[in-house]
Amino acid sequence: MSEQCQANDVQNSVDEAALPLPGRALELPQIAQVIEAALLAAESPLTVDNLFRLFSVGELDEDEGRKQVCSAIESLQADCAQRGVVLQKVASGYRYQTRQELSAWVSRLWEEKPPRYTRALLETLALIAYKQPVTRGDIEQVRGVSVSQNIMRTLLERDWIRVVGQREAPGRPSMYGTTKAFLDYFDLAKLEDLPPLGEIKAMIEPALVAEGGASVDGAGDANEDQSPSEPTDPAHEPDLSAAPEAEQPTHS
């Protein structure tokens, strides 16, 4: 066996000795190891409660257990400072994800291009996100065109929006709001974390808007009942602030 292999064996044995043992009181670095492993293995974000329940009686301090979990999370976040991944808090909990700055390289893992959406879908989503709860009529009033059923179906199927109630008006139209899945997709922990309206387009347009070609929501703007007032110049986009103000729903 080479000296290099022997050195690796010594290092491995030292690392194994530092690993946590079930049923024993754990130090902060060991708690962080458990949490890191769980986050990497999980298929969806994990909350502090989810992570706290991973530990048995005696493994965490009886009175400071949750604080230990939070401290371990903060330690893991600090460890990501020079790494290609970050430990991000989103609406559903914590998750590891690649840095946005590295997407140009990471995206080469997949030959298939990411889904692309139309400007009409983007404007509809922005209206729902900032002015929720809103009805299709509210959206149409601001945009000046009928909202395509394909757009609403796409947003519902992606679980970015949901029906949050019916308005007390003739026909009792459905009111729509965003979901935790919407917040998770855009790395937001809560609605209050949404950037100013002027910045939202710059944040999501690279992922959602295609200037040409097929789009996920069918034929795109062609599915809408166009009117002469439909804005096409970026300087004359819909005034989203004109939508009715309403109390924002709590995501469940």
N, C-alpha and C positions, 0 to 999 in steps of 0.2 A: 504493500500500500504506500502510495506517495506521501510526502510530508504534507502536501496540500490537502489530500483526502483526510489525513489524520487530524489536521487543523480544523477541517469542517466538522469531523465527528466530535471534537472537543467542544466546538461552538454549539453544536446541536444539543449536546448533553447539558450544557449550561443553560440554554434557552428552555429546555424541557423542565429543568429544575425550577425555573421561574414561573412556569405555567400554573394557573389556579387548579386547586384540587377540590372536587365537590364536597360540600359539607363543612369546609373549613372557612374561617374568617379570611376575607380577601383584602389585599392592599389595593390602593387606587390603580396602579398599573395592571393588576390582574383583572380588576373590574372592567377596565378599559378594553382588555383583550376579549373578554366575554362579549361586551357590547359591540365591538368591531366585528367579531365573527358573526354575531346575530344579524347585524345590519347588512353584511355581505351576503348572507344566506337567505335573507327575507326577500319575498317577491314584491313587497310594497313597503312604504315608509312605516317606521315603528315609533310609537309615542313613548314618553317617559314611563307611563304606566305599563306599556307592553314590555319595556326593558326591565323595569323593576320586578315584574313577575317572573323573570327568568331565574331569579336568585332564590335559593331556599333559605329557611330560617337558619341564622347563624353565619351566613356568608356575608351579609351586610350588617352594619351597625344598627342596632334595634331602633334607635331614635333618629339617626341621621342617614338612613338608607337611601332615601330619595335624593338627598343632597349629594351623597356619594355618586349616584348615577349621573346627576347633572354635572358634577365636577369631572367625571370621566368623559362625558360628552364634550365638554369644553376642552379637555386635554386632547381628545382625538381631533377636534376642529383645529386646534393650534398645530398639531402634527402635520396637517395637510398644507401648511403654508407654502412649502416648496415641492409639493407633489402635484401630479396631474389630475387628482381628484379632490373634491371638497365634500365635507359632511354638511349637507344643506338641510335647514329646517323648512318644511313646507306645511301646507294646511293639515296633511294627514300624519305628520310626524317628522322623523329624521331619516335621511337616506344618503348614501354615497352616490355621487354622480361625477361625470367627467367635467373638467373645466370648459366653459363655453369657448374660451380662447383656443382650445385645441380641437374644436369641431372639424376644422378643415382636414386634419389628419385622421381623426377617429371615423369620420364619415366614409372614408375609403374602405372600411371593413365591409360595407354593403354596396353592392352594385346597383340595387334599386334606389331610385331617387326618393327622397322624403315626400309625403303628400303635399300638394300645393293647392291653395285655395284662392278664390277670387276676391277682388276688392269689395264686392257686394257682401260676401260672407264676413269679411273683416269689419266692415262698417256695422253690420248687424250685431256681431259679437261685442264690439266696443260699446254700442248703445245699451245692450243688455248688462254688460259689466258695470258701467258707470251710472246707469239710471234705473237699475232694477228696484222693484219688480216692474216690468213693462209688458204691454200686450203687443201683438203684431201691429195693431192699429197705431200705437204710439210710435213704433219704428217706422212705419210707412209714412206717418205724418212728417217726421223729420227728414227721411231720405227722399221723399217725393215720388216714390214708386212702390208698387206692390212687392211684398217680400215673397220670394220664391219658396214654395213648400220644400223644395230640395235643400235649400239653405237651412231651414229649421230642422229638417230631418237629419242632416249631417251633424249639426251641433248637438242634437239630442243623442244621436248614435255614438258620438264621441264622448258623451257624458260631460260635456262642457256646460250645458244648460239643463234646466229641469223646470217643470211646471210647479210653481210655488203657491198657486191659488187661482181663484176666479174673481174678476172685478165685478162689483155690484153695479152692473150696467146692462142694458138690453142685450140678450144673448149670452150674458155671463162669459166674456172672453177670458181665455187662459192668460195668466200672468207668468212671465218667465224670469228666472234668476240664474246665476252661475252656480257651479258645484265645487266641491273640494277637488275634483279631478282637474277642473280648470285652473285652480290656484296651484295645484301640484305641477301641472305642465309648465306653468310660467314661473316656477320657483317662488311662489308667494305663500306666506304663512296665513295671511288674512286679507280681506278686501281693502283695509286701510293701507296696505302695502302697495296698492296699485300706484304706478307713477302718475305724474300729472298727465292730463289728457293729451297734451302736445307731444309727450314722449312715448305713449303706448304704441303708436304706429311704428316707430323706429325699433321698439323692442321685439315686436312679434312679426313684422312684415317679412323679414328674411326667411322665416320658417313657414309662413302661411300664404304669402301672395306671389303669384306667378304673373309676370307681365304678358305671357303668351302661353299657348299650349293647353292641353286638357287639364281640367281641374276636378277635384274630388266631388264637388257638389254639382255634378252633371255638366250641363253646357254653360255654367257660370251665369254671367249677367244676362245671357240670352233667354234665360228662364223667367226673367222678371218682366213685368209689364212696363216697358220703358216709356218715359214721358220726355218732352223736350227739355224739361228742367233738370233731367238727370245729370249730376255733376261729373265731368270728366277731367277738368283742369284741377291739378292739386291745389291751386290757389282758391278754388271754389268748391271745396269738399263740404259735405253736410255739416251743419252746425250742431254738433252733438249736445251742446249745452242747451239746446232748445227743447229737449225732451222733458216730459213732466218729471218733476222732482218727486221722489218717493223714498220711503224708509227702506233701507237695504235689509234683506232677509239674512238670518243666521244660517250658515251652512251646517248641514247635519250629516 
